[in-house]
Amino acid sequence: MHDARALIDMGAEAVRRLARRGYSLDLSRLEDLQSRRNQGIRSADELRAESKRVASEVQQTAKQGGDISALKERARELKDQIRDIDTEQEQVQDELRDLLLTIPNLPDDAAPDGDSEEFAVEVRRVGTPPVFSFEPKDHVDLGEATGILDFARATKLSGPRFAVSRGAGAALERALAALFLDLHTRRHGYVEHSVPYLVTRKTMTGTGQLPKFEEDLFKTGVADRELFLIPTAEVPLTNLYADEIIPPAELPLALTAHTPCFRSEAGSYGRDTRGLIRQHQFAKVEIVRIVDPETADAELETMVGHAEACLKELGLAYRVVRLAAGDTGFSAQLTYDIEVWIPSQNTYREISSVSNFGTFQARRANIRTRGEHGKPKLVATLNGSGLPIGRTLAALLEQCQQPDGSLTLPESLAPYLGFRHITPNGTPQP
């Protein structure tokens, strides 16, 4: 969420930067609402000051035995005027807030121009995509042939875009989550959290999922209580500090959690309907950092490295790209995507997005620290996937497949699994 005054002061620069992401800022409407809001505040303050003076005159005149009927009538008029202005002011304030909540973050000038993944700029490639002497199978065929994935029964239970893992497949998912959490907590300094999977509308608004992305969210409720299922642990982790002032000595905060994630994927039907790439429910290890805004750029690079470390531990080939301004998420200033090699598709596919949100989320959620002379100031927030379990499993199965349909897994998973091989019939072996 933006400071209206800051956007107005930026003027044409704000319009230019938002246009890079395909958003047309109605600056005149913003200026009108801000002006009406400020005028309403001034008018209400003047009327309250006059009301206070009239009330004092009523008391003094009554003590002196004078006629107070005219003063009382004026007091009633002022009360009605204040009520009317407060009602109008509330409407203007709501309209201004609603507008500000729909304006996306200003993209960083480091983000290239463009509005799709085609305009992303490749930063680096790590590892060599495996070359097979046979036609590689996709993860769906591998998972179903070995019996470690069952999409048909998942569809029977819940409809399309769900999956059931079993046996070595379920163990592999658990092992991946444990490996990622150990990396982030023991090597990267994150504090693990267990958080609610159902959150309030205010919490969803704080990180920018609402109001814009309501159609992408699953929600539920009992009686008059409305709750949303989290689309990512970013939502509860960041909002842990909503409406708080964090002591500067505690920054940066580094938080992680392994949670299920729920997304309706509205508007994406027909894309990635097969397999684990785009599910309504999936598990993910999320990493979040809350920092001083002055260090946010450096912290973003640090977080990208933390997400990359997960893929390096697994020996998976991947690349890092910087997203174009028009392809950057609503709340983000700058985003790096990490894309893992998917042999069956002969291409890299996104497995992690790591973003710097600047003070955008902090303003919405009212998360602050103290700056010079102890004055409160907004923090900066960052988050990234570190990593999603389903997409990692898909890449792992495909990059680790053998000619006979068996799987040879990375050594880094052996301590968590107790085995490194899965036979063509799904039997774990040392």
Disulfide bonds with the S-S distance in Angstrom:
none
